[in-house]
Amino acid sequence: MSGNALRDLNTLPTPERKNDSSSKGNFSKPCNGKTIDNVEEQLKKSLSSVQINGGETLNVQHNKSSASVQINGGETVNVGVEVANSEVEYIESENLSDLEDVDTCLKKLLPGLDSKDWILVVETLNNVRRLSVFHKERMHSMLGDLIPLVVKSLKNPRSAVCKTAIMTSANIFSAYNDDLIDSLDPLLVQLLLKASQDKRFVCEAAERALEAMTTSVSPMLLLPKLQPYLKNRNPRIRAKASMCFSHSVPRLGVEGIKEYGIDKLIQVAASQLSDQLPESREAARTLLLELQTVYEKSHGLSTVVSENPEMGSWENFCLSKLSPLSAQAVLRVTTNIAREVSLLVPNGEFYIDHI
């Protein structure tokens, strides 16, 4: 994993504070029903009006990211409306249409993604999505140059660009599967960050992209990529990574779990049981129940169990692989509620009492 990707996770971006000049168009100062005049120079395509205080009309001049007016001799009232974003249509994958001129689109792809015109970037990202769905073979050779530009859009502070880039990532995962493994780190770190932030519509889109990743990329390749993030110092990052990890393990199947190592997986799950956030703990519980089912169906997953039949129970297996406290926590999750397990450690030996 690249050092740059890990450094990006050190600090989660501080959530934007909502105040009186938020994106909902509240005013920093009330107008108190006074007649508003001296509106600044009006642009033909950027002039709109709203009604305030009993029906008086307020003319608002918009730019790409804000709106402002002058009232009563020059006093400025700021209206924090990101009007341009309202023009963006987020197209679901099933509603994407094919391209009329694929060759021209491919030529304009990289310059469009690297443009300073955010509207062009959004249009180009949607073209990347169309190519992923309808012409993935034509775009395959460009992935090495294309992925860094998609990551650049994921980092864009403009929500329209960021969300479209997230949706693009989901389509790329679905189209190229394991072919993305060498370029996965920068995409993964940004999606974990976006899935952990407070903007709900961005967060939900990132969660869907992570789900597409877990269902498209081979778990044998994906799990080692996810594992370092389970220890990240940001609890939200750990929670999202834990959920991805938990969803990926069942896709290994019995033979895959045997190859990966059920002892490694149980240690990972046990470490998440005491995590700060409930999402991590729930993901760990789900994973442990899956591992218990697989273990009890096939004792041959562990050579230790095969050579020592007396150690064939799930309880003894947990004790042999985990510390006493961790084993106790795991057994509380995976054994019957009516069955209490008491762990004693006299002289460094483990005993189990069943009640």
Stockholm file with secondary structure:
# STOCKHOLM 1.0

chainA/1-355         MSGNALRDLNTLPTPERKNDSSSKGNFSKPCNGKTIDNVEEQLKKSLSSVQINGGETLNVQHNKSSASVQINGGETVNVGVEVANSEVEYIESENLSDLEDVDTCLKKLLPGLDSKDWILVVETLNNVRRLSVFHKERMHSMLGDLIPLVVKSLKNPRSAVCKTAIMTSANIFSAYNDDLIDSLDPLLVQLLLKASQDKRFVCEAAERALEAMTTSVSPMLLLPKLQPYLKNRNPRIRAKASMCFSHSVPRLGVEGIKEYGIDKLIQVAASQLSDQLPESREAARTLLLELQTVYEKSHGLSTVVSENPEMGSWENFCLSKLSPLSAQAVLRVTTNIAREVSLLVPNGEFYIDHI
#=GR chainA/1-355 SS CCHHHHHHTSSCCCCCCCCTTCTTCCBSSCCTTCCCCCCCCCCTTSEEEEEETTTEEEEEEECSSCEEEEETTTEEEEECCCGGGGGCCCCCGGGCCCCSCHHHHHHHHHHHHTCSCHHHHHHHHHHHHHHHHHCHHHHGGGHHHHHHHHHHHHTCSSHHHHHHHHHHHHHHHHHHGGGGGGGHHHHHHHHHHHHTSSCHHHHHHHHHHHHHHHHHSCHHHHHHHHGGGGGCSSHHHHHHHHHHHHHHGGGGHHHHHHHHCHHHHHHHHHHHTTCSSHHHHHHHHHHHHHHHHHHHHCGGGCHHHHHCGGGCSHHHHHHHHSCHHHHHHHHHHHSCTTCCEEEECGGGCCEEEEC
#=GC SS_cons         CCHHHHHHTSSCCCCCCCCTTCTTCCBSSCCTTCCCCCCCCCCTTSEEEEEETTTEEEEEEECSSCEEEEETTTEEEEECCCGGGGGCCCCCGGGCCCCSCHHHHHHHHHHHHTCSCHHHHHHHHHHHHHHHHHCHHHHGGGHHHHHHHHHHHHTCSSHHHHHHHHHHHHHHHHHHGGGGGGGHHHHHHHHHHHHTSSCHHHHHHHHHHHHHHHHHSCHHHHHHHHGGGGGCSSHHHHHHHHHHHHHHGGGGHHHHHHHHCHHHHHHHHHHHTTCSSHHHHHHHHHHHHHHHHHHHHCGGGCHHHHHCGGGCSHHHHHHHHSCHHHHHHHHHHHSCTTCCEEEECGGGCCEEEEC
//
